[in-house]
Amino acid sequence: MTDIAFFDIPYHSRLVTTLPIVRALVDRGHRVHAFTLEPYRELVAASGADVVLQPPFGSEPPDCTVNLRTIDYAMTAVPALVEALQRLRPALVVYTAKCLWAAVAAERCGLPTAVVHTNALMPRGARVSAEVHAARWPGRSEEELARIDARDQAAWTRCAEHFGVTRTHRDDVLPGVPNCMNLRGDLNLVYTSEQLQPRRAELDATHHFVGPCYDHRPADSDPEFTAALAELPRPLVYASLGSMRLYNDRQDIFRAVFEMLADGRHGAVVAVGAVDTDRLGPPPPRALVRPYVPQLEVLARASIFLTHAGTNSVFESLLAGVPMLMLPQGADQPIFAEHMAALGLGVWLRPHDCEPAALRHHVAAVLEDGDMATRVRAAGESLRRAGGTPRAAELLGAFAGA
């Protein structure tokens, strides 16, 4: 039995996409020590891992990026994590690509690492296009973004010097796009396929493209919703801007979606997230409007997905064979939107496309595009062929035993 330490960002929508790997490692006889916070103890324990509670996060400063949040947390949490790792002595430390605290603690303990990349991955030092760069944080001026970047750069310098970090590269911590930290490990597992990875030839042999490692989610089961969903006519339009308030609190977009659907031409599911539905006006006919919905179940019936182009949403849409209209709200979402559009798997909508008439036009065009539908199905098949959870667990187990 090999001991493996596991870290992910303690957030429900993240954990449900990585815990299948933990479950598979446990099923293969490994002892996994999964680090998390108290609110997620039961969720993590259900994977079969031994739960290790890590220090809580402190308060969030103004204009906080994921980059700064992880740097600040590493400064306070690493000593306790080092103590825990020295006690457990795992053969391998596995973490997702924004868990800086795990990377620093593993280095302090001299332990090998494996990183699970669930977000957009680019070669180290690669620069995004001018349009992606401009869309990296909507609503922020270049002056504001320059100030935020300088602050984050200074915070990382303090952290790296404080802990004597040499294995973690500055360009991985701060790749030039806020909220896009992409740490590297001795082994790297990437949630996409060889065919869908941008600039694949520039990524070395430590990178393995395993596809998304999802499984069935019991929490998605809602018989009442399932019955209502089955009554909706097709083609079915699904609209959601994800689970995080930072991205889904967009009254203007959901109001335009409501108006676009007002003619009742399509069945629809609209997940409005943090938005108060009373502020959106009357809901469209032939539509289900909820704060959140069981996305996998909806995508199984949908014909088109209006999405913020977050990682999980893009991959789940491709696996379900559903073309996308993409409205990125920041972070790595413009990277995904640009890449998926270049591959002909969806359309990247710009702000001027958010008017009801423009949305209606794009929905009709995508629904009539049989070639796009074919490409989307092929992309989903490439993700399935990548191996998913079984291959990820096999690679991790072999590396831990090396």
VODREN-216697 format. One record per residue: y, z, x of N, C-alpha, C in turn; residue in three letters. Coordinates in pm, whole numbers, padded with zeros to 5 digits, always signed. Layout:
BEGIN
YZXYZXYZXALA...
% end
This chain:
BEGIN
-00119+00000+00084+00000+00000+00000+00124+00000+00088MET+00213-00099+00068+00336-00113+00145+00452-00054+00067THR+00537+00023+00133+00655+00078+00070+00772-00019+00085ASP+00837-00048-00027+00950-00141-00030+01064-00074-00105ILE+01184-00077-00048+01303-00026-00117+01371-00143-00186ALA+01425-00117-00306+01487-00224-00386+01622-00178-00438PHE+01722-00266-00427+01857-00238-00476+01909-00356-00557PHE+01972-00328-00668+02050-00429-00740+02174-00362-00795ASP+02273-00441-00832+02392-00385-00896+02349-00314-01023ILE+02386-00188-01042+02341-00114-01160+02417-00158-01284PRO+02368-00268-01343+02428-00326-01463+02315-00394-01539TYR+02309-00373-01670+02192-00413-01747+02161-00562-01733HIS+02264-00649-01749+02238-00792-01747+02193-00841-01610SER+02220-00763-01504+02169-00797-01372+02025-00749-01357ARG+02000-00626-01394+01869-00567-01371+01758-00641-01445LEU+01785-00688-01567+01678-00755-01641+01637-00887-01577VAL+01720-00939-01486+01684-01065-01420+01620-01044-01284THR+01616-00920-01234+01553-00895-01104+01435-00799-01112THR+01431-00715-01214+01320-00621-01225+01184-00688-01242LEU+01176-00811-01295+01044-00877-01294+00984-00888-01155PRO+01066-00904-01052+01014-00908-00915+00956-00772-00877ILE+01027-00666-00914+00977-00531-00887+00843-00510-00956VAL+00836-00550-01082+00711-00533-01158+00597-00608-01092ARG+00625-00729-01046+00521-00809-00981+00477-00748-00848ALA+00570-00691-00774+00533-00623-00649+00444-00501-00677LEU+00480-00425-00779+00398-00308-00816+00259-00354-00858VAL+00252-00461-00936+00122-00512-00981+00035-00556-00864ASP+00099-00595-00753+00024-00638-00635-00011-00521-00544ARG+00021-00399-00587-00021-00281-00512+00083-00222-00420GLY+00204-00276-00422+00310-00219-00338+00376-00100-00408HIS+00425-00008-00330+00502+00104-00385+00650+00069-00368ARG+00719+00052-00481+00859+00012-00478+00947+00131-00513VAL+01042+00159-00427+01140+00265-00451+01270+00196-00494HIS+01300+00200-00623+01415+00127-00678+01534+00221-00693ALA+01643+00186-00627+01764+00267-00630+01851+00222-00747PHE+01901+00319-00826+01987+00286-00938+02066+00409-00980THR+02137+00398-01092+02215+00509-01147+02145+00566-01270LEU+02180+00686-01307+02114+00756-01417+02105+00675-01546GLU+02211+00605-01590+02199+00532-01717+02088+00427-01719PRO+02042+00383-01603+01941+00277-01596+01805+00331-01550TYR+01789+00462-01547+01665+00521-01499+01545+00469-01578ARG+01552+00475-01711+01437+00434-01793+01408+00286-01778GLU+01513+00204-01778+01494+00059-01762+01422+00028-01632LEU+01466+00090-01525+01406+00065-01394+01265+00124-01386VAL+01246+00243-01439+01114+00308-01435+01010+00225-01509ALA+01052+00153-01614+00958+00071-01691+00897-00041-01608ALA+00959-00074-01495+00904-00177-01406+00787-00126-01324SER+00767+00005-01325+00661+00065-01244+00709+00119-01112GLY+00839+00106-01085+00894+00155-00958+00918+00305-00963ALA+00919+00365-00845+00968+00502-00832+01121+00496-00829ASP+01185+00566-00920+01330+00561-00929+01394+00656-00829VAL+01491+00606-00755+01571+00688-00663+01716+00678-00710VAL+01775+00789-00746+01913+00787-00793+02009+00780-00675LEU+02099+00685-00679+02198+00668-00573+02329+00733-00616GLN+02421+00755-00524+02547+00820-00559+02624+00739-00664PRO+02699+00806-00751+02777+00734-00852+02894+00661-00790PRO+02943+00561-00862+03062+00488-00818+03186+00570-00849PHE+03290+00553-00769+03417+00617-00795+03501+00535-00891GLY+03625+00575-00908+03715+00504-00998+03748+00367-00941SER+03781+00275-01030+03808+00137-00990+03958+00117-00969GLU+03999+00069-00852+04142+00049-00828+04195-00071-00904PRO+04328-00082-00918+04386-00199-00985+04351-00328-00912PRO+04344-00438-00989+04315-00570-00931+04187-00568-00847ASP+04089-00492-00893+03968-00474-00812+03879-00597-00819CYS+03837-00644-00704+03737-00750-00695+03599-00687-00676THR+03495-00767-00700+03360-00721-00666+03353-00690-00518VAL+03420-00770-00438+03420-00750-00294+03471-00609-00259ASN+03589-00575-00311+03647-00444-00281+03562-00332-00338LEU+03510-00353-00460+03429-00249-00523+03308-00215-00437ARG+03243-00316-00384+03123-00292-00302+03159-00232-00166THR+03271-00275-00109+03314-00218+00019+03348-00070+00003ILE+03426-00038-00100+03463+00102-00125+03339+00187-00149ASP+03245+00133-00227+03125+00209-00257+03040+00231-00132TYR+03031+00128-00049+02955+00144+00076+03013+00256+00162ALA+03144+00265+00168+03209+00369+00249+03164+00509+00208MET+03143+00529+00077+03107+00663+00030+02957+00684+00016THR+02882+00577-00014+02741+00593-00050+02645+00579+00067ALA+02683+00505+00171+02590+00474+00279+02526+00597+00342VAL+02600+00705+00373+02533+00820+00434+02416+00874+00353PRO+02433+00886+00221+02324+00934+00137+02209+00834+00131ALA+02241+00705+00130+02136+00603+00126+02059+00599+00257LEU+02127+00617+00367+02059+00624+00497+01961+00741+00499VAL+02005+00853+00450+01917+00970+00444+01793+00942+00360GLU+01812+00876+00245+01699+00844+00159+01604+00745+00225ALA+01658+00641+00289+01573+00542+00355+01499+00602+00473LEU+01561+00691+00546+01492+00757+00657+01378+00844+00607GLN+01393+00900+00488+01286+00981+00430+01172+00893+00380ARG+01205+00780+00318+01103+00693+00257+01037+00601+00359LEU+01111+00559+00462+01063+00467+00566+00995+00344+00507ARG+01064+00267+00425+01003+00146+00370+00981+00041+00478PRO+00884-00046+00454+00861-00156+00546+00967-00266+00530ALA+01035-00267+00415+01132-00372+00385+01235-00318+00287LEU+01361-00359+00305+01466-00328+00210+01506-00458+00140VAL+01487-00462+00008+01519-00580-00073+01644-00548-00154VAL+01739-00641-00154+01859-00618-00234+01919-00752-00277TYR+01997-00749-00384+02066-00869-00426+02193-00887-00343THR+02251-01006-00351+02345-01051-00249+02483-00988-00254ALA+02507-00898-00348+02633-00825-00351+02616-00675-00320LYS+02495-00633-00288+02468-00491-00262+02498-00458-00116CYS+02625-00457-00083+02667-00430+00054+02620-00294+00102LEU+02619-00196+00011+02576-00062+00050+02433-00062+00101TRP+02347-00147+00043+02209-00156+00090+02201-00223+00226ALA+02281-00328+00244+02279-00399+00372+02322-00308+00487ALA+02429-00232+00466+02478-00144+00572+02378-00031+00598VAL+02323+00027+00492+02227+00136+00510+02102+00087+00582ALA+02054-00033+00548+01936-00088+00615+01963-00111+00762ALA+02082-00161+00794+02116-00182+00934+02121-00050+01009GLU+02180+00051+00949+02188+00182+01013+02049+00239+01042ARG+01952+00202+00958+01815+00252+00974+01727+00156+01056CYS+01780+00041+01092+01702-00055+01170+01588-00116+01092GLY+01606-00136+00961+01499-00188+00876+01517-00336+00847LEU+01407-00412+00835+01418-00553+00797+01465-00566+00652PRO+01527-00680+00622+01587-00698+00490+01546-00831+00427THR+01544-00831+00295+01527-00954+00216+01632-00952+00107ALA+01700-01063+00090+01807-01073-00009+01764-01168-00120VAL+01785-01123-00243+01761-01206-00361+01895-01261-00407VAL+01908-01393-00403+02034-01460-00437+02026-01508-00582HIS+02089-01434-00672+02091-01473-00812+02215-01554-00848THR+02314-01560-00759+02439-01631-00785+02448-01759-00702ASN+02555-01834-00721+02574-01958-00646+02574-01929-00497ALA+02497-02006-00422+02485-01986-00278+02531-02112-00206LEU+02620-02093-00108+02667-02202-00024+02638-02166+00122MET+02632-02265+00210+02615-02234+00352+02730-02147+00402PRO+02699-02060+00495+02802-01972+00550+02919-02054+00605ARG+03039-02014+00566+03159-02082+00613+03197-02206+00535GLY+03114-02245+00437+03146-02364+00357+03269-02337+00273ALA+03350-02439+00254+03469-02426+00173+03451-02503+00043ARG+03495-02444-00066+03482-02508-00197+03590-02613-00213VAL+03576-02696-00317+03675-02800-00343+03807-02737-00386SER+03912-02817-00380+04045-02769-00419+04046-02725-00564ALA+03973-02795-00651+03974-02760-00793+03899-02629-00817GLU+03788-02610-00750+03717-02482-00761+03803-02370-00706VAL+03867-02394-00594+03954-02292-00534+04065-02251-00631HIS+04123-02348-00699+04232-02318-00792+04183-02242-00915ALA+04054-02258-00949+04000-02195-01070+03931-02062-01041ALA+03944-02011-00919+03863-01895-00879+03902-01767-00952ARG+04023-01757-01000+04065-01639-01078+04177-01683-01171TRP+04145-01735-01289+04247-01787-01379+04352-01681-01412PRO+04477-01726-01419+04586-01635-01454+04650-01564-01336GLY+04597-01584-01217+04653-01521-01097+04726-01626-01013ARG+04842-01589-00962+04917-01680-00875+04855-01680-00736SER+04888-01782-00658+04838-01788-00521+04891-01672-00439GLU+05013-01627-00468+05069-01512-00397+04989-01386-00426GLU+04954-01366-00552+04873-01250-00589+04736-01256-00522GLU+04675-01373-00524+04541-01387-00467+04544-01368-00315LEU+04651-01412-00251+04663-01391-00106+04676-01242-00074ALA+04752-01171-00157+04766-01025-00137+04632-00955-00156ARG+04559-00993-00260+04429-00932-00288+04331-00961-00175ILE+04332-01085-00126+04240-01121-00016+04273-01042+00110ASP+04401-01027+00142+04440-00951+00261+04397-00805+00248ALA+04411-00750+00128+04368-00612+00106+04217-00598+00126ARG+04141-00694+00071+03995-00688+00084+03951-00708+00229ASP+04018-00796+00299+03987-00819+00441+04008-00690+00522GLN+04119-00621+00495+04146-00496+00566+04041-00390+00533ALA+04000-00384+00406+03899-00287+00366+03766-00313+00437ALA+03729-00441+00450+03603-00472+00519+03613-00439+00668TRP+03726-00465+00730+03742-00429+00871+03721-00280+00891THR+03779-00199+00803+03762-00053+00814+03616-00014+00797ARG+03549-00075+00699+03408-00042+00673+03319-00082+00790CYS+03338-00205+00838+03254-00254+00948+03272-00170+01074ALA+03396-00133+01102+03422-00051+01220+03368+00091+01202GLU+03380+00144+01082+03334+00280+01055+03183+00294+01077HIS+03107+00194+01032+02961+00202+01042+02905+00123+01160PHE+02989+00057+01236+02939-00021+01349+02854-00138+01305GLY+02895-00208+01200+02815-00317+01143+02818-00438+01235VAL+02701-00493+01264+02693-00616+01343+02608-00722+01275THR+02517-00682+01186+02426-00778+01123+02487-00849+01003ARG+02586-00792+00940+02648-00851+00821+02773-00928+00862THR+02777-01055+00830+02885-01144+00872+03003-01135+00776HIS+03124-01137+00831+03245-01129+00748+03249-01240+00643ARG+03207-01362+00679+03214-01473+00585+03116-01456+00469ASP+03013-01373+00487+02923-01345+00376+02983-01241+00282ASP+03056-01146+00338+03121-01043+00257+03241-01100+00183VAL+03319-01183+00252+03443-01238+00195+03444-01389+00217LEU+03375-01463+00130+03362-01607+00150+03482-01691+00107PRO+03592-01625+00069+03712-01699+00032+03732-01717-00116GLY+03635-01676-00197+03646-01681-00343+03621-01540-00395VAL+03716-01480-00468+03696-01343-00514+03568-01329-00597PRO+03499-01218-00579+03380-01185-00657+03259-01273-00624ASN+03259-01333-00507+03149-01422-00469+03078-01378-00341CYS+03071-01249-00316+03000-01200-00198+02858-01255-00195MET+02816-01304-00080+02681-01359-00065+02622-01314+00068ASN+02567-01194+00070+02505-01139+00191+02377-01214+00224LEU+02340-01215+00350+02215-01280+00394+02122-01174+00451ARG+01993-01201+00438+01893-01111+00494+01807-01181+00596GLY+01708-01109+00647+01610-01172+00736+01526-01273+00657ASP+01510-01247+00528+01445-01339+00435+01540-01355+00318LEU+01551-01478+00263+01642-01504+00152+01569-01579+00042ASN+01567-01520-00077+01506-01583-00193+01616-01627-00287LEU+01617-01754-00323+01728-01812-00398+01680-01854-00537VAL+01756-01812-00639+01720-01838-00779+01753-01981-00822TYR+01714-02079-00746+01727-02217-00788+01615-02297-00724THR+01613-02426-00746+01510-02511-00688+01567-02589-00571SER+01478-02645-00491+01521-02729-00379+01611-02842-00430GLU+01574-02901-00543+01647-03016-00596+01786-02980-00644GLN+01806-02857-00692+01933-02818-00750+02024-02740-00654LEU+01976-02709-00535+02056-02633-00439+02159-02725-00372GLN+02289-02695-00385+02387-02777-00314+02377-02758-00163PRO+02393-02867-00090+02394-02867+00057+02270-02799+00114ARG+02156-02832+00056+02029-02769+00094+02001-02782+00243ARG+02031-02897+00303+01996-02921+00442+02068-02827+00538ALA+02176-02763+00492+02253-02674+00579+02204-02530+00574GLU+02103-02502+00494+02048-02367+00484+01917-02360+00561LEU+01901-02258+00644+01790-02255+00739+01658-02213+00673ASP+01555-02201+00756+01419-02177+00708+01398-02037+00653ALA+01495-01948+00667+01481-01815+00605+01505-01822+00454THR+01557-01935+00405+01589-01950+00262+01472-02017+00189HIS+01427-01952+00083+01318-02003+00000+01369-02014-00143HIS+01346-02128-00205+01403-02157-00336+01295-02136-00442PHE+01303-02020-00507+01194-01973-00594+01225-01993-00742VAL+01345-02034-00776+01384-02046-00916+01412-01909-00976GLY+01464-01905-01098+01492-01776-01164+01366-01696-01187PRO+01375-01566-01169+01259-01478-01186+01275-01396-01314CYS+01270-01465-01426+01289-01401-01555+01153-01372-01619TYR+01153-01286-01718+01034-01268-01800+01078-01232-01941ASP+00982-01203-02028+01014-01167-02166+01093-01038-02169HIS+01192-01033-02256+01277-00914-02266+01259-00852-02403ARG+01182-00743-02413+01159-00681-02543+01287-00642-02615PRO+01392-00606-02539+01516-00564-02603+01581-00677-02681ALA+01541-00803-02654+01599-00916-02725+01542-00930-02866ASP+01436-00861-02898+01369-00877-03026+01451-00812-03138SER+01487-00889-03239+01564-00841-03354+01518-00922-03475ASP+01423-00871-03554+01367-00949-03665+01472-00999-03763PRO+01572-00917-03792+01675-00960-03887+01753-01080-03832GLU+01788-01073-03702+01859-01185-03642+01770-01309-03637PHE+01643-01290-03602+01550-01403-03594+01541-01475-03727THR+01533-01400-03835+01524-01461-03969+01651-01539-04002ALA+01768-01482-03969+01894-01550-03996+01909-01675-03910ALA+01864-01667-03786+01871-01781-03695+01786-01897-03747LEU+01670-01865-03800+01579-01968-03849+01637-02045-03967ALA+01731-01984-04039+01791-02048-04156+01904-02144-04120GLU+01953-02138-03996+02066-02223-03958+02021-02367-03940LEU+02105-02462-03983+02068-02603-03965+02086-02648-03821PRO+02024-02760-03791+02038-02821-03660+02112-02954-03674ARG+02179-03002-03570+02188-02945-03436+02265-02813-03436PRO+02222-02723-03347+02279-02590-03340+02368-02578-03216LEU+02492-02536-03239+02586-02512-03130+02585-02363-03096VAL+02569-02330-02970+02572-02191-02926+02691-02174-02834TYR+02775-02072-02860+02892-02044-02779+02891-01899-02734ALA+02904-01877-02603+02909-01742-02547+02978-01748-02412SER+03057-01646-02382+03121-01635-02250+03063-01519-02170LEU+02937-01484-02196+02868-01386-02115+02884-01244-02164GLY+02831-01152-02087+02823-01011-02129+02934-00924-02071SER+03012-00976-01975+03114-00894-01910+03250-00916-01975MET+03318-00806-02008+03448-00815-02074+03549-00893-01990ARG+03537-00885-01858+03626-00958-01769+03630-01106-01805LEU+03517-01159-01855+03506-01302-01883+03508-01334-02033TYR+03460-01244-02118+03442-01282-02258+03555-01238-02351ASN+03655-01168-02300+03764-01121-02385+03869-01231-02399ASP+03831-01339-02469+03916-01457-02479+03934-01498-02625ARG+04029-01434-02691+04056-01467-02831+04092-01614-02849GLN+04169-01669-02757+04213-01808-02771+04096-01904-02775ASP+03998-01881-02688+03884-01972-02684+03799-01957-02810ILE+03770-01835-02850+03685-01816-02968+03756-01862-03095PHE+03888-01849-03100+03962-01899-03216+03950-02051-03225ARG+03957-02117-03109+03940-02262-03106+03798-02302-03145ALA+03700-02224-03102+03561-02251-03139+03543-02237-03290VAL+03600-02132-03348+03592-02114-03493+03650-02236-03566PHE+03768-02280-03521+03832-02393-03587+03751-02521-03568GLU+03694-02537-03449+03612-02655-03421+03491-02661-03514MET+03437-02545-03551+03317-02538-03635+03349-02529-03784LEU+03478-02528-03818+03518-02500-03956+03471-02605-04055ALA+03445-02727-04008+03401-02831-04102+03256-02814-04145ASP+03184-02718-04084+03046-02692-04125+02948-02800-04089GLY+02986-02889-03997+02899-03002-03962+02775-02956-03887ARG+02787-02846-03813+02676-02798-03731+02643-02653-03766HIS+02518-02616-03747+02485-02476-03742+02539-02418-03612GLY+02566-02287-03609+02627-02231-03488+02592-02084-03473ALA+02585-02042-03348+02579-01900-03310+02692-01877-03213VAL+02778-01778-03242+02891-01747-03156+02883-01601-03115VAL+02865-01576-02986+02863-01440-02932+03001-01412-02876ALA+03080-01328-02947+03222-01312-02914+03248-01199-02815VAL+03145-01129-02769+03164-01028-02667+03258-00918-02710GLY+03362-00896-02629+03454-00786-02651+03561-00815-02755ALA+03569-00938-02804+03676-00976-02896+03654-00916-03034VAL+03759-00861-03092+03757-00810-03229+03755-00929-03324ASP+03649-00945-03401+03636-01063-03487+03745-01069-03593THR+03804-00955-03630+03912-00957-03728+04032-01037-03679ASP+04044-01052-03549+04156-01126-03491+04130-01276-03483ARG+04010-01318-03520+03973-01458-03505+03983-01538-03634LEU+04010-01471-03744+04015-01541-03871+03878-01552-03934GLY+03869-01624-04046+03741-01636-04117+03635-01701-04029PRO+03513-01648-04030+03407-01711-03949+03371-01848-04005PRO+03321-01936-03920+03283-02069-03968+03167-02062-04066PRO+03156-02160-04156+03037-02167-04239+02915-02202-04154PRO+02799-02165-04201+02673-02200-04134+02670-02147-03991ARG+02727-02028-03972+02735-01971-03837+02699-01824-03839ALA+02636-01779-03731+02614-01637-03706+02711-01594-03597LEU+02792-01492-03626+02890-01441-03531+02856-01297-03501VAL+02829-01268-03373+02792-01133-03330+02862-01102-03198ARG+02880-00973-03164+02930-00943-03030+02838-00997-02922PRO+02709-00972-02936+02609-01021-02841+02486-01066-02919TYR+02410-01158-02864+02292-01210-02930+02178-01220-02829VAL+02053-01228-02876+01939-01251-02785+01942-01395-02734PRO+01998-01414-02618+02030-01548-02570+01908-01640-02557GLN+01800-01589-02504+01682-01674-02486+01632-01728-02619LEU+01636-01644-02721+01591-01685-02853+01684-01791-02912GLU+01814-01775-02892+01910-01873-02943+01895-02006-02869VAL+01883-02000-02737+01871-02124-02660+01745-02202-02697LEU+01641-02133-02741+01519-02201-02782+01542-02292-02903ALA+01650-02268-02979+01681-02349-03097+01807-02433-03080ARG+01886-02406-02974+02016-02470-02960+02004-02614-02910ALA+02107-02693-02944+02117-02830-02895+02225-02846-02791SER+02319-02751-02787+02427-02754-02689+02477-02612-02668ILE+02519-02580-02546+02561-02445-02511+02701-02451-02453PHE+02798-02390-02522+02932-02373-02467+02932-02241-02393LEU+02943-02245-02261+02917-02129-02176+03024-02113-02070THR+03037-01991-02017+03128-01966-01906+03069-02009-01772HIS+02947-02060-01773+02879-02108-01653+02845-01995-01557ALA+02815-01877-01611+02759-01770-01530+02617-01804-01489GLY+02571-01740-01385+02440-01772-01327+02328-01770-01429THR+02311-01657-01497+02200-01644-01591+02210-01747-01700ASN+02331-01768-01752+02349-01861-01863+02313-02004-01822SER+02357-02046-01704+02326-02181-01658+02176-02200-01642VAL+02109-02108-01573+01966-02124-01549+01887-02115-01680PHE+01924-02023-01768+01853-02011-01895+01873-02135-01980GLU+01991-02194-01973+02016-02317-02048+01930-02431-01996SER+01922-02445-01864+01838-02550-01806+01691-02530-01839LEU+01644-02406-01828+01504-02379-01859+01472-02410-02005LEU+01571-02394-02093+01551-02424-02235+01576-02571-02266ALA+01623-02648-02168+01650-02790-02190+01775-02816-02271GLY+01878-02731-02257+01998-02739-02339+02117-02782-02253VAL+02179-02898-02282+02300-02940-02208+02416-02844-02233PRO+02511-02843-02141+02617-02742-02143+02757-02803-02148MET+02845-02734-02219+02990-02747-02203+03033-02621-02131LEU+03095-02634-02015+03118-02519-01928+03267-02487-01917MET+03299-02361-01949+03435-02309-01942+03439-02193-01843LEU+03438-02219-01713+03433-02109-01614+03555-02018-01624PRO+03529-01888-01605+03634-01787-01616+03665-01721-01483GLN+03606-01769-01373+03634-01712-01242+03508-01692-01161GLY+03523-01627-01045+03413-01597-00953+03341-01727-00916ALA+03205-01725-00920+03131-01845-00879+03109-01942-00995ASP+03164-01911-01112+03143-01998-01228+03200-02139-01208GLN+03321-02155-01149+03366-02293-01122+03274-02368-01025PRO+03211-02295-00932+03117-02361-00840+03000-02418-00920ILE+02945-02337-01010+02836-02385-01094+02880-02499-01184PHE+02999-02485-01245+03046-02589-01337+03061-02722-01265ALA+03119-02719-01146+03138-02842-01070+03003-02904-01032GLU+02911-02821-00987+02781-02872-00941+02699-02926-01057HIS+02695-02852-01168+02618-02898-01283+02676-03028-01339MET+02809-03038-01342+02872-03160-01391+02841-03278-01299ALA+02843-03254-01167+02813-03360-01071+02670-03412-01087ALA+02579-03324-01129+02440-03362-01150+02417-03421-01289LEU+02521-03425-01371+02508-03482-01505+02434-03393-01602GLY+02443-03260-01581+02371-03164-01666+02462-03097-01768LEU+02590-03131-01764+02686-03073-01856+02824-03124-01824GLY+02923-03073-01896+03061-03115-01879+03146-02992-01845VAL+03224-03003-01738+03317-02896-01700+03443-02914-01783TRP+03471-02820-01872+03590-02824-01955+03706-02756-01883LEU+03820-02822-01881+03941-02764-01826+04020-02697-01938ARG+04125-02620-01906+04199-02550-02011+04246-02638-02125PRO+04287-02763-02094+04337-02850-02201+04225-02896-02294HIS+04099-02876-02253+03986-02913-02338+03954-02807-02442ASP+04027-02697-02444+03994-02585-02532+04060-02596-02668CYS+04129-02706-02695+04182-02730-02829+04067-02771-02921GLU+04073-02733-03050+03961-02763-03141+03921-02910-03143PRO+04019-03001-03146+03985-03143-03153+03912-03187-03027ALA+03957-03138-02910+03890-03174-02785+03748-03117-02780ALA+03732-02993-02823+03598-02934-02827+03506-03015-02918LEU+03559-03052-03033+03478-03130-03128+03435-03262-03065ARG+03526-03326-02992+03493-03452-02925+03382-03431-02821HIS+03395-03327-02739+03296-03304-02633+03159-03267-02690HIS+03158-03187-02796+03031-03154-02860+02961-03280-02909VAL+03036-03367-02977+02976-03490-03029+02924-03578-02916ALA+03004-03590-02808+02964-03677-02696+02836-03628-02630ALA+02825-03496-02609+02705-03442-02543+02584-03454-02634VAL+02601-03427-02762+02488-03437-02854+02433-03579-02861LEU+02520-03678-02837+02477-03818-02844+02427-03871-02710GLU+02435-03792-02605+02401-03838-02470+02254-03810-02440ASP+02169-03903-02472+02026-03886-02449+01991-03877-02302GLY+02064-03948-02216+02037-03944-02073+02064-03804-02017ASP+02172-03739-02064+02199-03603-02018+02086-03509-02059MET+02041-03522-02181+01932-03437-02229+01808-03454-02142ALA+01779-03577-02102+01663-03603-02016+01681-03537-01879THR+01801-03549-01823+01827-03488-01693+01816-03335-01700ARG+01865-03277-01809+01858-03131-01824+01712-03085-01829VAL+01630-03156-01903+01488-03118-01910+01423-03128-01773ARG+01456-03232-01697+01399-03247-01562+01446-03135-01470ALA+01572-03095-01483+01624-02984-01401+01552-02854-01435ALA+01527-02831-01564+01452-02712-01604+01312-02711-01548GLY+01249-02828-01545+01114-02837-01488+01116-02808-01339GLU+01221-02851-01270+01229-02823-01126+01241-02673-01101SER+01311-02601-01190+01320-02456-01176+01185-02391-01200LEU+01111-02440-01298+00978-02382-01325+00883-02408-01208ARG+00888-02528-01153+00798-02561-01041+00829-02482-00915ARG+00948-02425-00906+00986-02350-00786+00901-02225-00766ALA+00836-02178-00870+00740-02069-00854+00778-01939-00921GLY+00908-01912-00935+00953-01795-01009+00905-01663-00952GLY+00880-01570-01042+00846-01433-01004+00721-01424-00916THR+00611-01491-00950+00492-01480-00864+00518-01522-00719PRO+00591-01633-00703+00617-01679-00565+00709-01583-00493ARG+00811-01531-00561+00902-01436-00499+00827-01312-00451ALA+00741-01259-00537+00665-01140-00500+00569-01168-00384ALA+00510-01287-00384+00419-01323-00275+00493-01330-00142GLU+00610-01393-00142+00689-01404-00020+00735-01267+00031LEU+00779-01182-00061+00824-01049-00022+00709-00964+00032LEU+00596-00970-00037+00480-00891+00007+00432-00932+00145GLY+00428-01065+00168+00384-01115+00298+00482-01076+00407ALA+00613-01084+00376+00714-01049+00475+00711-00900+00508PHE+00690-00818+00405+00684-00673+00426+00564-00634+00512ALA+00457-00712+00500+00336-00680+00576+00330-00744+00712GLY+00432-00827+00743+00430-00899+00871+00448-00804+00989ALA
% end
